[in-house]
Amino acid sequence: MKTLQRLAIIFTIGLALSILVVFLTTSNVAGSNNETVIRFGHGAAESNERHLAVMKFKELVEEKSEGKMKVQVYPNEQLGSEAEMIESVTFNDLQMVAASAFSQYDQRISVFELPYLFDSYEQAWSILDSDIGQQVAKPLLEDGLRVVAYFENGFRHVTSNKPIEEPEDLGGLKIRTPEFPLSISTFKAFGSNPTPMAFGELYMALQQGTVDAQENPIANTYASKFNEIQDYLNLTGHQYMPLPVAISEEFWRTLTSEEQDIIKSSASEAAKFHRDILRENEEEMISELQNAGMTVIQPDRDKFRERAEAVYEAYKNRFGEDFVNNLLKAVEHKQ
């Protein structure tokens, strides 16, 4: 009898602790002293500029709110893959995320990733910060995702264990891509064998030979030390990829207009900070990758552009011909 009583007590205590843990980890508004708490997840390493930008956002929000708003940052896929974190934001289990995997909700958000759409960072930024950036993000509101800024992912380049100078060099190569339809279509057009997988699995996949190559912005290649297992950095610049920062629409509606303004302005300032530090550091990162043993290749991009034309035709059907053509006209005017 005493044993049963002890087990009942232990069970009751365990249940109480479980409820307490769930309450503490999922509470998103009520912190100590009625603070507004924002849980913000992202998938990059703490050495990555993305993490620095999120920390800048945290600093700005807490400073502007005089400590009434607190931002808790979870880097390095601590709360799951990008897709999982975005889903958590749709349910308001997580309040904010900086990620690339929003096309699972509306593929039009990935229109900026059309291959060789932009010729420069400045051209990309001018489009993202215009009405077009908001127009493209608006359909995500239907899934409870409000885009408040576009952070920087940058232009993507291929790393490999053989030089890639033209599309034919990618023929049959197993290359890891994000789990995004546009990335997969682009590398199929280049003649390679795209193999989508989560970023957190990539280093081991390269090390074990599950994939032969990968493509990422310079900052991701540098921070993840892919130079340890890849010999060539091929500056293909095949896609520009912004990094949307989204907040839970359910959470957003609980905020005062003043708190909303603090988040919007802080996100905008953090986006500029992110863009600036990436531009400043990119050449230095390439140099350090060379010093670490990587050979830098300057491919013939015109040949890659020719192969990419098939992607545009396919995605005009998917996104809508008028939608893509209007974007192309806007980009042309920004040159």
VENZI-V240382 format. One record per pair of residues at least 4 apart in sequence whose C-alpha atoms are under 7 Angstrom apart, sorted by sequence separation. I is the first residue (numbers start at 0). J is the second residue. D is the distance in whole Angstrom. If there is no record, write none. Layout:
# VENZI-V240382
i;j;d
I;J;D
I;J;D
This chain:
# VENZI-V240382
i;j;d
0;4;6
1;5;6
2;6;6
3;7;6
4;8;6
5;9;6
6;10;6
7;11;6
8;12;6
9;13;6
10;14;6
11;15;6
12;16;6
13;17;6
14;18;6
15;19;6
16;20;6
17;21;6
18;22;6
19;23;6
20;24;6
21;25;6
22;26;6
29;33;5
30;34;5
43;47;6
47;51;7
48;52;6
49;53;6
50;54;6
51;55;6
52;56;6
53;57;6
54;58;6
55;59;6
56;60;6
57;61;6
58;62;6
59;63;6
60;64;6
61;65;6
62;66;6
64;68;6
73;77;6
76;80;6
79;83;5
80;84;6
81;85;6
82;86;6
83;87;6
84;88;6
85;89;6
86;90;7
87;91;6
88;92;6
101;105;7
102;106;4
118;122;7
119;123;7
120;124;6
121;125;6
122;126;7
123;127;6
124;128;6
125;129;6
127;131;7
128;132;6
130;134;6
131;135;6
132;136;6
133;137;6
139;143;7
140;144;5
164;168;7
179;183;6
180;184;6
181;185;6
182;186;6
183;187;6
184;188;6
185;189;6
186;190;6
187;191;6
196;200;7
197;201;7
200;204;6
201;205;6
202;206;6
203;207;6
204;208;6
205;209;6
215;219;6
216;220;6
217;221;6
218;222;6
219;223;6
220;224;6
221;225;7
225;229;6
226;230;6
247;251;6
248;252;6
254;258;6
255;259;6
256;260;6
257;261;6
258;262;6
259;263;6
260;264;6
261;265;6
262;266;6
263;267;6
264;268;6
265;269;6
266;270;6
267;271;6
268;272;6
269;273;6
270;274;6
271;275;6
272;276;6
273;277;6
274;278;6
275;279;6
276;280;6
277;281;6
280;284;6
281;285;6
282;286;6
283;287;6
284;288;6
285;289;6
286;290;6
287;291;6
288;292;7
289;293;5
300;304;6
301;305;6
302;306;7
303;307;6
304;308;7
307;311;7
308;312;7
309;313;6
310;314;6
311;315;6
312;316;7
313;317;7
314;318;6
315;319;5
316;320;6
318;322;7
319;323;6
320;324;6
321;325;6
322;326;6
323;327;6
324;328;6
325;329;6
326;330;6
327;331;6
328;332;6
329;333;7
330;334;7
29;34;6
30;35;6
45;50;5
61;66;5
73;78;7
79;84;6
87;92;5
88;93;5
102;107;7
117;122;6
126;131;6
127;132;4
139;144;5
140;145;6
163;168;5
177;182;7
186;191;6
187;192;6
204;209;5
205;210;5
215;220;6
220;225;5
246;251;7
254;259;6
288;293;6
289;294;6
315;320;4
318;323;7
29;35;6
30;36;6
43;49;7
44;50;7
61;67;7
78;84;6
87;93;5
88;94;5
102;108;6
117;123;6
126;132;6
139;145;7
163;169;7
176;182;6
187;193;7
204;210;6
205;211;6
289;295;7
28;35;5
29;36;7
43;50;7
61;68;6
88;95;6
101;108;7
102;109;6
176;183;7
186;193;6
205;212;7
28;36;5
60;68;7
61;69;6
315;323;6
27;36;5
27;37;6
136;146;6
183;193;6
85;96;6
84;96;7
57;70;5
81;98;6
176;193;6
178;195;5
82;100;6
173;191;7
174;192;6
175;193;6
176;194;6
177;195;5
178;196;6
81;100;6
171;190;6
172;191;5
173;192;5
174;193;5
175;194;5
176;195;5
177;196;6
169;189;7
170;190;5
171;191;5
172;192;6
173;193;6
174;194;6
175;195;5
176;196;7
177;197;7
169;190;6
170;191;5
171;192;5
173;194;6
175;196;7
127;149;7
169;191;5
206;228;6
166;189;5
167;190;7
205;228;7
50;74;7
166;190;7
108;135;6
107;135;6
108;136;6
45;74;6
44;74;6
45;75;7
39;70;7
43;74;6
44;75;5
35;67;6
36;68;6
37;69;6
38;70;6
39;71;6
40;72;6
41;73;6
42;74;6
43;75;5
34;67;5
35;68;5
36;69;5
37;70;5
38;71;5
39;72;5
40;73;5
41;74;5
42;75;4
105;138;7
34;68;6
35;69;6
36;70;6
37;71;6
38;72;6
39;73;6
40;74;6
41;75;6
42;76;4
105;139;6
34;69;7
41;76;6
104;139;7
175;210;6
174;210;6
173;210;5
174;211;6
175;212;6
176;213;7
40;78;7
42;80;7
173;211;5
174;212;5
175;213;5
176;214;7
42;81;6
172;211;6
173;212;6
174;213;5
175;214;7
40;84;7
159;211;7
89;142;6
159;212;5
39;93;7
89;143;5
158;212;6
159;213;7
38;93;6
39;94;6
40;95;6
41;96;6
89;144;6
158;213;6
38;94;5
39;95;5
40;96;5
41;97;5
157;213;6
158;214;6
37;94;6
38;95;6
39;96;5
40;97;7
41;98;6
157;214;4
156;214;5
157;215;7
155;214;6
156;215;6
155;215;5
156;216;6
155;216;4
232;293;6
154;216;5
226;288;6
231;293;5
232;294;6
233;295;6
234;296;6
153;216;6
218;281;7
221;284;7
230;293;5
231;294;5
232;295;5
233;296;5
234;297;5
235;298;6
152;216;6
217;281;7
230;294;6
231;295;6
232;296;6
233;297;6
234;298;6
226;291;7
233;298;7
235;300;6
25;92;6
221;288;7
226;293;6
160;229;5
162;231;6
159;229;5
160;230;5
161;231;6
163;233;6
114;185;7
158;229;6
159;230;6
160;231;6
162;233;7
159;231;5
158;231;5
159;232;7
158;232;5
157;232;6
158;233;6
157;233;5
156;233;6
157;234;7
156;234;5
157;235;6
156;235;5
156;236;5
155;236;5
156;237;7
154;236;5
155;237;6
155;238;5
154;238;6
155;239;6
154;239;4
153;239;6
154;240;6
153;240;6
152;240;5
153;241;7
152;241;5
151;241;5
152;242;5
150;241;6
151;242;5
149;241;6
150;242;5
149;242;5
150;243;6
149;243;4
150;244;7
148;243;6
149;244;6
148;244;5
146;243;6
147;244;6
146;244;6
147;245;6
146;245;4
145;245;5
146;246;6
144;245;6
145;246;5
144;246;6
145;247;6
144;247;5
145;248;6
143;247;6
144;248;6
143;248;5
143;249;7
147;263;6
80;197;7
189;306;6
148;266;6
188;306;6
147;266;7
148;267;6
188;307;6
150;270;5
149;270;6
188;309;7
115;237;6
117;239;7
148;270;7
151;273;6
185;307;7
188;310;7
114;237;5
115;238;6
150;273;6
151;274;6
114;238;5
113;238;6
185;310;6
112;238;6
184;310;7
112;239;6
112;240;5
111;240;7
164;296;7
164;297;7
165;298;6
162;296;7
164;298;4
165;299;6
163;298;7
164;299;6
166;302;7
165;302;6
166;303;6
165;303;7
99;242;6
98;242;6
99;243;7
97;242;6
98;243;6
97;243;6
98;244;7
97;244;4
96;244;6
97;245;7
96;245;6
95;245;6
96;246;7
95;246;4
94;246;6
95;247;6
94;247;5
91;247;6
94;250;7
88;246;7
89;247;6
91;249;6
88;247;5
91;250;6
47;218;7
47;222;6
46;222;6
44;222;7
115;304;7
114;307;6
63;261;7
60;261;6
60;262;6
126;330;7
60;265;6
59;265;6
56;265;6
56;266;6
107;318;6
122;333;6
122;334;7
56;269;5
55;269;6
52;269;6
52;272;7
52;273;5
49;273;7
48;273;7
48;277;7
